[in-house]
């Protein structure tokens, strides 16, 4: 939805030229021409006021009117040129805004890219993330496919973390009542610059003279690899009781890996022949999640997407069945979120924990599917996928407060690390990221999360995310 | 210290105390006060229609124009368009009503209405829809042939917008503003008959067929009221050729009668305290409209305030945003920065608002209206309110405080709210806010008004109303004194200052006798009101009437 709104602005700017040819129209119905109507009852008439002083002559003042001082007039003359410069500099902002209103660009956009009921349309997409850059694309969506709010989307995206990404999604809307929601998701992605730092929680190391086995040699260095993902995901969301959900997710996927043509290719640092899953892996993954979710807003006077009360507790586990005689393994995890509303606005303290692990040995699990930390959601302040191992755990504390109805700020601290096993979990060598987020939303839609983050290990991460950080629903789809 | 030294010290001290203060330059002609201006001079050609672009307007008003205006170094300036008594003369902008005379309850109830409700004149012919607002609007003609605009409530907030529109329209009219001829109407869908050429108009101005089924669907979406009837606000189409909104800055260049920059007009700047009282937050350029009318062979432009449906806290509920009235919506960078740097720790004035869950009542209360000077309209782009100073706000306050509870109730009843508790609540809240506003401004500007000079023995006394006492705003006559000092035209003291107790009944006092300057008697009388915590002054200019030689008030200058 954020993508949708922010995308609108981009689209509007893009069709200014198109709109410039549109004829001017009045925003309201034309007034009835009645130029001969009499003056309203009780009002003075022209005859009654004839001879009275003209406006500006009513004060009765006979003293010399105030005049600007010479200093003020001189300063005004001096500032004339900067004033004109300001107007020139701001003209590129002013003109599109004028065109937006003058030619009803928002409505023109809807008229051009949506059906009359606005249930079928085309939405531009744009994202930005440090280390990946900008991506742009478009999404076709239908929000009421068969009359029961069934949704379907098809999108294509290019740039940023993608070379190409094509995705399709549909759900059952209200077709099956409010206790069951079926979702189907498929995607084809070519990701040219995914990041691999090696395995473990280590600090960055010098580049080795020859490629090393990442499972045996503790080298930590940012490398890039290409990944092609083809998968289809089916999800059954069942609402058992008011706030208790059972979610079954099933995924059939194929992934292929190769060295990147960008940055430091993975094969220059790591011996890819030793990497589990390299050069490709096929699998079927089935997961069951039990979710207790009472999160929401405190009252209608606070934006819906701004969670301020409630708790999320989610326990999930799934089996990854690998094809071609590769070993299977389990995935499991825990999500906890709790929101403490401190005051109106709202002001909120949010606590979050996410833990994830896999069974089997490191070499049983494709390297790209190991639990990971770093990026705009988990362990912010670190590069995306900075850490990976068999177990990942991250806790987060955040204080957020409203700046206006549509904008909130958040200060956060994320603490966590990856481990080689649950038995090895310790409080030592924790990684810590921190930062500031600005979040934008409407009463019903989350628009954008703009985050500036750093960590105790240095570096600055800037992300513009269109998914709220507390979103859990598309977890399987995103992994 | 010797006695003579003490006397000398006392004299020097007294001389210092009595020395001439910094006398403002304002001097007035010895002439009757202007009560009306002629801005109805013939404008044979209609001025151009002004389009309104909301985003552009807000961008300019919030971002660009403040920057460029700062570089123009405008001096702080008191309002124009005032007469010698610091009041607004009648004009095409403003007609003095409750500010100068006692309106009857029925006058307030009737307000600007002239033709009577179309409810008694059905069926109504529907010509087209109105675009540009989320709520449904229809242009109709009643059985008499009078055109109205029907506006409906948002279905989630029944009665709120229609009631607020009519209530506030009547109160603003009684204050003196020109407002539209509006009625809350109840009717059934069958009362609406589509004209043969009825059209549904889209936002681009394109006309489409308007089948009955589509109209019925629109009506269903508005929500049906009690007894299966529909409720709407019928606003009589403003007569004349509509010219669009009124610019908030400068003048309408093609209207020769429009001679005072709007950001300097007292009637527009002084609307601040009135709109704050009514929480009329939607003060944008396009919620004013100019109309070019004919009057006895002349044509001129009249100025209206329109669209009050978001007043009385209704914008808070329809936008689900309790900040309206406390922060700008468009956006308020100051409030955002303040909240940002204080990490939201400081409690904001809009927090904790509440209103009873009664149909027709928005998020509107009196308890949070503690700082009438902190009230904000939805956008800072409307300059007259932004430029409004304490004298403007005082002017508005002395008008709004003249409403009696019965008059306010009459206006509220015109909103035809279905729940009697809504009438009680809105009346009580408006009375509470009215008194808060007046009390606040009467503590910031000397609340003396209606100055006259009356004979007293062989001399003359200066008489006036102390508005804080007249309206019993926490001020006690026993604790009030007036210190009088007189000066000649040049500002030199005449005689010695004297202090008087508030003596008259119901806040009306006379002090004197006055010592007038020789010649034409031009005398500046400084009247300082002294109450616990307050010492505020007004300069009253007095001179002898050349015809009768009787002294009279020719001007005042509030300090």
Interface residues (C-beta under 8 A of the other chain):
Chain A: X22 X24 X25 X26 X27 X28 X29 X31 X32 X33 X34 X35 X36 X37 X38 X39 X40 X41 X42 X43 X44 X45 X46 X47 X48 X49 X50 X51 X52 X53 X54 X55 X56 X57 X58 X59 X60 X61 X62 X63 X64 X66 X68 X72 X75 X76 X79 X80 X82 X83 X86 X87 X90 X93 X94 X97 X98 X100 X101 X102 X104 X107 X108 X111 X300 X301 X343 X344 X345 X347 X399 X401 X402 X403 X404 X405 X406 X407 X409 X411 X443
Chain B: X25 X26 X27 X28 X29 X31 X33 X34 X36 X37 X38 X39 X40 X41 X42 X46 X49 X51 X52 X53 X54 X55 X56 X59 X60 X63 X64 X67 X68 X71 X72 X73 X75 X77 X80 X81 X82 X83 X84 X89 X90 X91 X95 X112 X114 X128 X129 X130 X131 X132 X139 X147 X178 X201 X202 X203 X204 X205 X237 X238 X239 X240 X241 X242 X257 X258 X259 X260 X292 X293 X294 X295 X296 X298 X299 X300 X302 X316 X319 X320 X321 X322 X323 X327 X329 X331 X332 X335 X336 X339 X340 X343 X344 X347 X348 X351 X352 X363 X554 X555
